[in-house]
Amino acid sequence: MADAPVSRTLSHILGFNAGYVDTAGFLALGGLFTAHVTGNFVTLGAALIQGNAGAVSKLLALPVFCLAVMLARFGSNALVARHKPPMPSLIAVKVALLLVAAALMIVYGPFSDGDQPPAFAAGMLMICAMAVQNAMQRMHLPQLPPSTLMTGNTTQVMMDLSDLLRGAQGDERRSINARLQKMLPAIGSFALGCALGALGYVWLGMWCFALPPLLALISMGFVRGEAQA
């Protein structure tokens, strides 16, 4: 249990960064979800009906995400086979992806159309970065709640609160409290990231994208002692 505080800190960083990237990217790239990629099906439908820009980015978001997850899995397995810790390498890839995306946003933004080549490239890079984070967490940090998709976390919290109101006792109550201690901070970190992502976009414009690679780099210092494959 000595590494539990580190796990909580890393969970906060991952959740905050996901919320920040998702919101700032949504605002800057014409409604493209970079973390909650399945949401792009909704915005794609709206774009097709309303004639909004960015339909190509929304259409390709999920395939690109899936490909990035598969590549992260292959890379992680290869590192494990060589008896090398995979998490530092996965985080390094995420840092590089977010850094190049930030450079494209700062140099070429703002964009009127999310399908412009620099905007499209930046959006896909951010999607790949979030895909790497998702894959890394599922493979090597299963003890942490999901950091990029809060629907499942919120559903579990509501069910647990219902069970507490029902009067759950004993082992069931202890299990519920343990889940809530993980789920509620994860939701809070993501929500805070969303709020500051929006404010960062309003206050800093494209320069708000300089923060995510920095946070990803900081997270590198918190992977020591975490679960390995």
C-alpha positions in Angstrom: 0.0 0.0 0.0 3.0 2.3 0.1 2.4 3.4 -3.5 -1.3 4.3 -3.0 -0.6 8.1 -2.7 1.4 8.0 -5.9 -1.4 6.2 -7.6 -3.9 8.8 -6.5 -1.6 11.6 -7.7 -1.1 10.0 -11.1 -4.9 9.4 -11.4 -5.5 13.1 -10.8 -3.0 14.1 -13.4 -4.3 11.7 -16.0 -7.9 12.7 -15.4 -7.2 16.4 -15.4 -5.2 16.2 -18.6 -7.9 14.2 -20.4 -10.6 16.7 -19.5 -8.4 19.6 -20.4 -7.4 18.2 -23.8 -10.9 17.1 -24.6 -12.4 20.5 -23.9 -9.7 22.7 -25.4 -9.6 20.5 -28.4 -13.4 20.6 -28.8 -13.4 24.3 -28.7 -10.4 24.8 -31.0 -11.2 22.1 -33.6 -14.9 22.6 -34.4 -16.4 20.2 -31.9 -13.8 17.3 -32.2 -13.7 15.1 -29.1 -10.1 14.0 -28.6 -10.6 11.9 -25.4 -14.3 10.9 -25.5 -14.0 9.8 -29.2 -17.3 8.0 -29.5 -19.0 11.4 -28.9 -17.8 12.3 -32.4 -20.6 10.1 -33.9 -23.0 12.7 -32.5 -21.1 15.7 -33.7 -20.5 14.0 -37.1 -24.2 13.6 -37.5 -24.8 17.3 -36.6 -22.0 18.4 -39.0 -23.5 16.4 -41.9 -27.0 17.8 -41.3 -26.0 21.4 -40.5 -23.2 21.6 -43.0 -20.6 22.4 -40.3 -16.9 22.0 -41.0 -14.7 19.2 -39.5 -16.7 16.2 -40.7 -13.6 14.3 -41.9 -11.9 14.6 -38.6 -14.9 13.4 -36.7 -15.4 10.5 -39.1 -11.8 9.3 -38.7 -11.5 9.9 -35.0 -12.6 6.5 -33.8 -10.5 4.5 -36.4 -7.4 6.5 -35.6 -8.0 6.0 -31.8 -8.4 2.2 -32.4 -5.2 2.0 -34.4 -3.3 3.9 -31.7 -4.6 1.6 -29.0 -3.5 -1.4 -31.0 0.0 0.1 -31.6 0.3 0.9 -27.9 -0.6 -2.7 -27.1 2.0 -4.1 -29.5 4.7 -1.7 -28.2 3.9 -2.5 -24.6 4.0 -6.3 -25.2 7.3 -6.0 -27.1 8.9 -4.0 -24.2 7.6 -6.6 -21.6 9.0 -9.4 -23.7 12.4 -7.7 -23.5 12.0 -7.3 -19.7 11.8 -3.5 -20.0 9.2 -1.4 -18.1 6.6 -0.2 -20.7 5.0 2.8 -18.9 7.9 5.3 -19.2 8.0 4.6 -23.0 4.3 4.9 -23.3 4.3 8.2 -21.5 7.2 9.4 -23.6 5.2 8.7 -26.7 2.2 10.6 -25.3 4.4 13.6 -24.4 5.8 13.6 -28.0 2.3 13.4 -29.5 0.9 16.2 -27.4 4.0 18.3 -28.0 3.8 18.1 -31.8 0.0 18.8 -31.6 0.6 21.9 -29.4 3.2 23.1 -31.9 0.8 22.8 -34.8 -2.0 24.5 -32.8 0.2 27.4 -31.8 2.0 27.9 -35.1 -1.0 27.5 -37.5 -4.1 28.2 -35.3 -6.7 29.4 -34.8 -8.7 27.3 -37.3 -12.0 28.0 -39.0 -12.2 24.4 -40.3 -11.2 21.4 -38.2 -10.4 19.6 -41.5 -7.6 22.0 -42.5 -4.4 19.9 -42.7 -2.6 21.4 -39.6 -5.9 21.2 -37.6 -6.6 17.7 -38.8 -3.1 16.6 -37.9 -3.2 18.2 -34.5 -6.6 16.6 -33.7 -5.4 13.2 -34.7 -2.2 13.5 -32.7 -4.2 14.5 -29.6 -6.6 11.5 -30.2 -3.5 9.2 -30.4 -2.2 10.6 -27.2 -5.4 9.9 -25.4 -5.5 6.5 -26.9 -2.1 5.8 -25.5 -3.2 7.0 -22.1 -6.3 4.7 -22.3 -4.3 1.7 -23.3 -1.6 2.3 -20.7 -4.1 2.7 -17.9 -6.0 -0.5 -18.9 -2.8 -2.5 -19.2 -0.7 -1.2 -16.4 -2.9 0.8 -14.0 -6.0 -1.3 -13.6 -6.3 -0.2 -10.0 -7.1 3.3 -11.1 -10.6 4.4 -12.3 -10.8 5.3 -16.0 -9.4 8.8 -16.7 -10.9 9.8 -20.0 -14.5 8.5 -20.0 -16.6 9.5 -17.0 -19.9 7.9 -18.0 -19.0 4.6 -16.5 -17.5 6.2 -13.4 -20.6 8.3 -12.9 -22.9 5.3 -13.3 -21.0 3.3 -10.7 -21.0 6.2 -8.3 -24.8 6.6 -8.6 -25.3 2.9 -8.1 -23.0 2.9 -5.0 -24.8 5.9 -3.5 -28.1 4.1 -4.1 -26.8 1.1 -2.3 -25.6 3.2 0.6 -29.0 4.8 0.9 -30.5 1.3 0.8 -28.5 0.6 3.9 -25.6 -1.6 2.7 -23.5 -2.9 5.6 -20.4 -4.9 6.3 -18.1 -6.0 3.4 -20.5 -4.5 0.9 -20.4 -1.1 2.5 -16.6 -1.2 2.8 -16.3 -2.1 -0.9 -18.6 0.8 -1.9 -16.7 3.3 0.2 -13.4 2.1 -1.3 -14.8 2.6 -4.9 -16.2 6.0 -4.1 -12.8 7.1 -2.7 -11.4 6.3 -6.1 -14.3 7.3 -8.4 -15.3 10.7 -7.0 -11.8 12.2 -7.2 -11.4 10.9 -10.7 -14.6 12.6 -11.8 -13.6 15.8 -10.0 -10.1 15.8 -11.7 -11.7 15.3 -15.1 -14.3 18.0 -14.5 -11.6 20.5 -13.2 -9.6 19.7 -16.4 -12.7 20.5 -18.5 -13.3 23.8 -16.7 -9.7 25.0 -17.0 -9.4 23.7 -20.5 -12.3 26.0 -21.5 -10.8 28.9 -19.5 -7.4 28.3 -20.9 -8.7 28.5 -24.4 -10.6 31.7 -23.7 -7.6 33.3 -21.9 -4.6 32.0 -23.9 -6.0 30.9 -27.2 -3.8 28.3 -28.9 -1.1 28.7 -26.3 -3.4 26.7 -23.9 -2.2 23.6 -25.7 1.3 24.0 -24.2 0.0 22.6 -20.8 -1.0 19.0 -21.7 2.5 17.9 -22.8 4.0 19.5 -19.7 1.5 17.6 -17.5 2.2 14.4 -19.3 5.9 14.9 -18.7 5.3 15.6 -15.0 3.4 12.3 -14.8 6.6 10.5 -15.9 7.9 11.1 -12.3 4.9 9.3 -10.8 5.2 5.9 -12.6 7.9 4.5 -10.4 6.5 1.8 -8.2 3.2 1.5 -10.2 1.9 -1.8 -11.5 3.9 -3.3 -14.4 2.7 -5.8 -16.9 
